[in-house]
Amino acid sequence: MNKNDAPAARAPAPREPDARGRRITVFTFYATCVLSGAIELGGIFWALGQGYGVVYAVGMTVAYQLGNIFLFLITRRIRKLQSLFVCVALILGRAVALLPGGSAVAYALCFVEVVLLSTLLQTMRSAVKGSEPRWRKRVFRVVGFAVSGVFFFAGNALMAAVPALLLALSVVTPRFDDGCWAARLIRGEYGDNRLCVAMVLHQMHYFVYCYAMLIIAFLGTGSPLAAGLWFVGNWVPYIATEPLAKATKSSNWMVFFLGGHILVSTVLLGMYAVLSHSLTAALILWVLTGFGGGNVFCIKQLFECKRSYHSQIWVLSENIGHLLGVAALAGIALAGISLDITLLIAAALALSTVVVTYYSLHRAE
């Protein structure tokens, strides 16, 4: 065990930042939200714009989600080197821009850069998230999704510009100092429940097909900007689902949970059926799947009175689901199987989420 991760006496609480400090913190939080959305899809569009093809574009989704997992492995000592790692990302971005387009070395360097940027963005956002509402964070991420198509046209320049902006933000951003989350998990500081399988499956159902549909939308429309906007369209009902459900004043979360997952499974099957006949119809249905994905909050509500999960267990479960979802997508792409098969897999995973949730809740009684 790293001695820096050992339990220590609690340090004095830091002083509250002044008004100027709070403005900088809030700006940094929302800036990193926008940048995370832009990089998440931007890596895909960069690969497509550089002519790497679908398999390599899918590889960039793995890079981004790996960064989210690495966040749990960062120790306090590493966090102190935040600006140094941003400089490494800046050097990688510059090297990618100087190398010939389509080269294996350029792709490898960009892959590492995306992993690094993803980790850094999550780390910096954790340091300044404060009490900002979740819906607003999601709206700013959606802004990043909306502009991500620009990476198709100016990906090399943007891969150098993003870490430069992060470097400027890093100077004024506090170092989030919560120790290594993985080490704390192993020590049992997050309780006996180490993973929520229902949450893993729910996240897998979304991430196995969401990027596949983005690529399908791009290949069908020929426009990265249009594909990015369709992706945004899917997020509108995703963001709206929780406030709409709570506006009903009903606390019957099981009804919302079952309805959402049955709906999304049905819509996904419909998308698979119509995709070969009408891309537009499939994309419209894609937007509707946001209502199914958006009821993720119901899983937490259902387990709240049955099992106790630490907040970091929820985050870890979500990120493992993200990574497993894109890993399945990468396997499909590598095998040369049509990406539309991900819609059937996603429908099966959504229904599996219902079964596992019901079984887990029954066991907890």
N, C-alpha and C positions, 0 to 999 in steps of 0.2 A: 504493500500500500504506500502510495506517495505520502510523505509526511505532511505535505501541504493539504492533504485531503482529510487528515485526522481531525476529530472533533476538537475544537478549541474554545476558549472562553469567548463569549459573545462580545464583539467590539462595540464601542459606544455608537449609538444611532447617529447617522450623518445628519448634518444640519440641513434644514429645508432650504432648497434653492430659492433665490430671490426671483422677482418677477421676470427678469431677463433670462435667468437660468431656466425657469419653467417654460418660457417661450422657445428656447433652444431645444429643450428636451422634447417638447411636443412636436416641433418641426422635424427633429431627427426621427422620431417615431413614425410619423406619416411619410417622411421621405423614404425610410427603409421599407415601409409597406409598399409604396409604389415601385421601388427598385426590385423588391422580391418578386412581385407580379411580373415585372418586365423581364427579369432574368429567367424566371420559371418557364415562360413560353419563348423568350428571346433566344435561348440556347437551341431550341428546336428550329426556329426560323433561321438562325445563323447557319446551322448545318445544311438546311435545305437551300439557302441562298448561296452557299459555297459549293453546292453540287455534290454533297456527300451521299444523298439518297435517304430513303425512309429508315433503313436499319440504323444508320448513324444518327439520324434525327431522334429516334427513339432512345438511343444511347444517352443523349443529353438529358432526357427525363430521369434516367437513373442517376446521372451526375448530380442533378439538383436535389433529389430525394436522399442521396447519400449524405449530402451536406446537413440535412435535417437530423439524420441519425448521429453524425459526428458531433453535433452540438452536445449530446449527452456524455461525451467522452472528454470534454474540455476541462482541464484542471484550472485552479486559480493561477498557477504559474503561467499557463498558456494564455489565459485571459489578459495578463499584464502585457503580453506581446501583441496585442490586437493590432496596433498600427503597423508593426513589422509585417504581419501576415497580409495586411491590406497592401503594403508595398510589394510583396511577392506577387499578389494578384495583379497589381499594376504592371509589373515586369512581364508576367505571363501574357497579359492582354496586349502589350506592346510587341512581344515576340510573335504572337499569332498574326498581328497585322503586317509584320515584315516578311513572314514566310509565304511561299507560294500557295495560292488558294487550292484547296482540295488535297493537300499533302497530309500524310498520316501523322507527321510530327505536329503540324498545326492543330489537327483534331485532338491529339493526345494532350497537348498543352491547354487547349480550350476546355477540354473535359475536366482537367485538374483545376483550371480557373473557376469553372462553374461550381464544382464541389466546394472550393474555398470561399467563393462569393456567397453561396447559399449558407454555409456555416457562419460566416461573418455577419451576414444580414440578420440571421436569427439571433445571434449573440448580442448584436447591438440593439436589436429591437427589444430583447428581453431586458436590457439595461434601462430602457426609457419608456416601457409600456405604460407604467403608472396605472391610472384608473380610466384610461380612454375606453369608450364603449366599443364592444366587439363589432357592432354593425358598421361603425365608422371605419374601423380598421379594414373591414372587408371591402368597403366602398373604395378605399384608397388602393387596395390590392387590385381591384377591378380596373382602376385607372391604369395600373401597370400592364394588365392584360390587354387593354384597349390599344396601347401604343406599342406593344411588343412586336407587331408586324414590321416595324421599322428596322429591326435587326436583320430582316431578309435583305434589305438594300444597303445598309450601312453597318453590318454586324461587326466587322473588324474595328471600326472606329469606336463603336459603342462598347465593345469588350474592353477597350482601353479607357474609355471615359467613365464607365461605372465605378471601377476601383479608384479612379482619381477623385470622384465625388465622395466615395466612402472614406477616403483618406482625410478629406477636409472635415467630414462629419466625425471621424474618429477622434480628432483632436479635441472636440468639445463634448464628446459622449463619455459618460462615466463607464468604468469597467464593472460589468455585472459580476458580483463576487459571491456566488452561491455554492462554490465547490463543484466537484465533479459529480454530476447527477448519477452516472452509472455506478460510481463507487458508493454513493449513498443508497442506491437501490440494493446493491449487494449486501451492504451492512444491515439492511432491513429497516432503514429510517422511513421508508414510505409505506410500511405496514406489510401484512402478509399477502395481500392481493397484488401480485406483481404485474399482471397483464389482464386487460379486458378483451377477451376473444371476440365478443360481439362487436366491439368498436373496431378491432382489426379487420373483421370481415366487412363491416360497413364501408370502411375506407378503401379496402381492396376493390369492392364492387365499383366504386367511382373511378379509382385511378387506373383500373385495367382498361377502361374505355375512353376516358375524357381526352387524353392526348391523342389516342387513335382517331377520335372524331375530329380533333383539330387538324390532324394531317389529312384525313379524308376530305374535310371541308376545303383545305388549301388545294389539294390535288383536283378537286371538282370545280372550284371557282377560279383557280389560277391566281388568286389574290390573297397574300398573307394578311392584309388589313381586314378583308372581309372575313377570313377565317378567325382572326382574333376577335372581331365583333360578334360572331356567332358564339364563340366561347364566352364572351361577356354576357350574351343573352341568356346562356344557361345559368349564369350566376345571379341574375336578377331575381328569379323565384327562389333561388337558394338562400339569398339574403332575406327575402321577404317571408319565408316560411315560418320562422320562429315568432316574429312579432304578430303575424296573422293568427297563428295558433293561440298565442297568449291573449290576443284581443277578444277571443271567444269567451274568455273567463272560465274555460273548462280546464280541469286538471286531469282529465282522463287521457294520460299520455299514451297508454296502450292503444287506444283507438287511433290517435295520430300516428303512432309508430307503425301499426299494422297497415293502416290506410296508405301511408307514404311509401312503404316498401312494396306493397302489392301494386300500387300505382306505378312506381318506377320500374318494376319487373315487367309489367304489361306494356309500358311505353317502350322499353328496351326491345322487347320482342317485336313490337310494331315497327320500330326503326329497322331492325334486321330484315323484316319482311318487305319494307318499301324501299330500302336503300338502293337496290339494283334497278329500281324503276323510276324513282324520283328523289334526287339528292335534296331538293328543296323541302319536300315532305319530311324526309328524315331529319333535316336540320331543325325544322319547326318542332318536331317531336323531341329532339335533343334539348331544346329550351325547356320543355315541360318536365324533363327528368330532374330539373333543379328542385322541384317540390319534394321529390323523394330524397335526394341527397340532403336537402335542408332540414329534414327532421332528425338529423343526427343528435340534436339536443335532447330528444326524447329518450335516447339510450341512457344518458346521464340521469335524467329525471326518474326513469324506471328503476335504476340500480341504487339511487340515492338512499332509499329506505331499506334496502335489502343487503347491500354490501358497501363497505367503505373503501373508496379508491382515492388515493392522494392525487392532487391536481397534476403532478408530474407523471403519474401512471397513465392518466388520460392522454397526456401529450405523447408519451412514449408509445402507447397503443395506437394512436392515430398515425404517428410517423412510421411505425412498423407496417401498418396497413398500407400506407403510401408506397413504401419501398417494395413490399411484396406485390402490390398491384402493378407497378411499373416493371418489376422483374418478370412477371407473367407476360406483360405486353412485349418486353424485349425478347423473351423466348419465342413468342409467336412470330415476331418480325424476323428473328434469326432463322426460324424454320421455314420461312417463305410462305407462311399461311396468310390468307387475306385478313386484313385488320378488322373486317366486319364481324369476325367470329368473336371478337371481344365483347360484342353486345350480348351474345348468348351467355358468355361466361359471367358477365356483369349481372345479368338477370338471375342466374343461378346463385351467385354470391349474395345478392340482395335477399333472396328467399332463404338462403342459409343463415343470414343474419337474424331473421325472424325465428327460425328453429332454435338456434343457439341461445338467443336472448330468452325465449320462453323456457328452455331447459335450465338455464343458469338461474333465472328467477325462481323457478320451481324448487331447485336444489337449495336455494338460500332461505326458503321458508322454514 
